């Protein structure tokens, strides 16, 4: 899947789904890990996460490329935690690309794809000192929730959640009318 996000952007980004164990994903998640270690003194090792956590149909991992730059400069993914909830993970934008709205474009696409796969809720965790991430998630409508990961320190980790919009799926379509969503149309006499 390659898609250009519809989110407002400063630069055109191409978002491409890749395997979590792809070299570009490993490079970017390693950079994220290093920043977390520098900021907090500890961090979850991204190599401990199995690649299949982000494999379709129960997950997705994407990288973002900026026009004119061959290497990926941002990443993020989601994985199902239950039949209607996804966890957004490994959101990262390389310092050279910060300020270009890549994080917004990645998050927009992840939410859209998760909704299309049946998710109704997204949860995530970010660091308390990551002001840019906290601002991004607030802008997208995420609100604080109690930690969903045992042993986390509320002074360091911030858990957040958001209800995702319901999107039409093939099962919602009326095969006779071939168009409007079932339950969202009015018929004469009904």
C-alpha positions in Angstrom: 0.0 0.0 0.0 1.3 3.4 -0.9 -0.8 6.4 -0.1 -0.5 10.1 0.1 -2.2 11.3 3.3 -5.0 13.8 3.1 -4.0 15.5 6.3 -2.8 19.1 6.1 0.9 19.1 5.4 3.9 21.3 4.9 5.6 18.8 2.5 4.2 16.0 0.4 4.8 12.7 2.1 4.4 9.3 0.6 3.4 6.7 3.3 4.2 3.1 2.5 3.3 0.0 4.4 6.3 -2.2 5.2 7.1 -5.1 7.4 8.1 -4.1 10.9 11.4 -6.1 10.5 12.3 -4.2 7.2 15.6 -2.4 7.4 13.9 1.1 7.2 11.6 0.2 10.1 14.5 -1.0 12.2 16.5 2.1 11.5 13.7 4.5 12.5 12.6 2.5 15.5 16.3 2.2 16.7 16.5 6.0 16.4 13.3 6.4 18.4 14.7 4.0 21.0 18.0 6.0 21.3 16.0 9.3 21.8 13.9 7.6 24.5 17.1 6.4 26.3 18.6 9.8 26.1 15.4 11.5 27.5 14.3 9.0 30.1 17.3 6.7 30.8 15.3 3.6 29.8 13.0 2.5 27.0 11.2 -0.5 25.6 13.5 -2.2 23.1 11.7 -2.1 19.6 13.5 -5.4 18.7 11.5 -7.2 21.4 8.3 -6.5 19.5 7.6 -9.4 17.0 7.1 -8.2 13.4 3.8 -10.1 13.2 2.3 -7.7 15.7 2.1 -5.2 12.8 1.1 -7.7 10.1 -2.2 -7.4 8.2 -5.0 -7.9 8.9 -4.4 -7.2 12.6 -1.8 -4.5 12.2 0.0 -2.1 10.0 3.4 -0.4 10.0 4.2 2.5 7.7 7.1 4.7 6.8 7.0 8.2 5.5 9.2 9.6 2.7 9.5 13.3 1.9 9.6 14.3 -1.8 13.2 14.5 -2.9 14.6 12.3 -0.1 15.2 8.6 -0.7 15.3 7.5 2.9 12.3 7.2 5.1 12.1 9.9 7.7 9.1 8.9 9.8 7.2 5.8 10.9 4.3 4.5 13.0 2.1 1.5 13.3 -0.9 0.0 14.9 -1.8 -3.4 16.2 -5.1 -4.9 17.4 -5.3 -5.4 21.2 -8.9 -6.7 21.0 -11.5 -6.9 18.2 -12.3 -3.2 18.4 -9.2 -1.6 19.8 -5.9 -0.8 18.3 -2.7 0.4 19.9 -0.8 3.1 18.0 2.9 2.4 18.4 6.4 3.4 17.3 5.4 6.9 16.1 8.6 8.7 15.2 9.8 11.5 12.9 13.6 11.9 12.3 14.9 15.3 13.6 15.7 16.4 10.0 12.0 16.2 9.1 10.4 17.6 12.2 8.1 20.5 11.5 6.9 19.1 8.2 3.7 17.6 9.6 4.8 14.0 9.0 3.5 12.9 12.4 0.1 14.2 11.5 0.1 12.5 8.2 1.2 9.2 9.7 -1.3 9.3 12.5 -4.1 10.3 10.1 -3.4 7.3 7.9 -3.0 4.9 10.8 -6.4 5.9 12.3 -8.1 5.7 8.9 -6.7 2.2 8.2 -7.5 1.0 11.7 -11.1 2.2 11.3 -11.4 0.5 8.0 -10.3 -2.7 9.7 -13.1 -2.4 12.2 -11.4 -0.6 15.1 -13.6 1.7 17.1 -11.0 2.9 19.6 -7.3 3.7 19.6 -5.0 3.7 22.6 -1.4 4.8 22.8 1.4 5.7 25.2 3.9 8.5 25.0 6.5 10.0 27.3 5.6 12.9 29.6 8.5 15.0 28.3 7.6 14.6 24.7 5.7 17.9 24.3 5.4 17.6 20.5 3.8 14.1 20.7 1.5 15.2 23.5 0.4 18.2 21.4 -0.1 16.1 18.3 -2.3 13.6 20.2 -4.3 16.3 21.8 -4.9 17.9 18.4 -6.2 14.6 17.1 -8.6 14.3 20.0 -6.8 11.8 22.3 -7.5 12.2 26.0 -5.7 10.8 29.1 -6.6 7.4 30.4 -5.2 5.2 33.2 -2.2 3.2 32.1 -3.0 0.0 30.3 0.5 -1.4 30.7 1.3 -2.9 34.1 4.2 -1.2 36.0 4.3 2.0 34.1 5.1 5.2 36.0 2.5 7.9 35.5 5.2 10.6 36.1 7.0 9.3 32.9 4.4 7.5 30.8 1.1 9.1 29.4 -1.6 6.7 28.2 -4.2 8.2 25.9 -7.2 7.1 24.0 -9.6 8.2 21.3 -12.8 6.8 19.8 -12.4 6.3 16.1 -15.1 7.2 13.6 -17.1 4.4 12.1 -16.4 3.9 8.4 -18.3 2.0 5.8 -17.2 -1.5 5.1 -18.4 -3.9 2.4 -20.7 -5.6 5.0 -22.5 -2.2 5.6 -23.5 -1.9 1.9 -27.0 -2.8 0.8 -26.5 -5.1 -2.2 -29.9 -4.1 -3.6 -29.4 -0.3 -3.3 -25.6 -0.5 -4.1 -24.7 2.7 -2.4 -26.0 4.2 0.8 -25.1 2.8 4.1 -27.7 0.5 5.6 -29.5 2.3 8.4 -28.4 5.7 7.0 -30.9 6.2 4.3 -34.6 6.9 4.1 -36.9 5.0 1.9 -40.4 6.2 0.9 -42.9 4.6 3.3 -40.4 3.4 5.9 
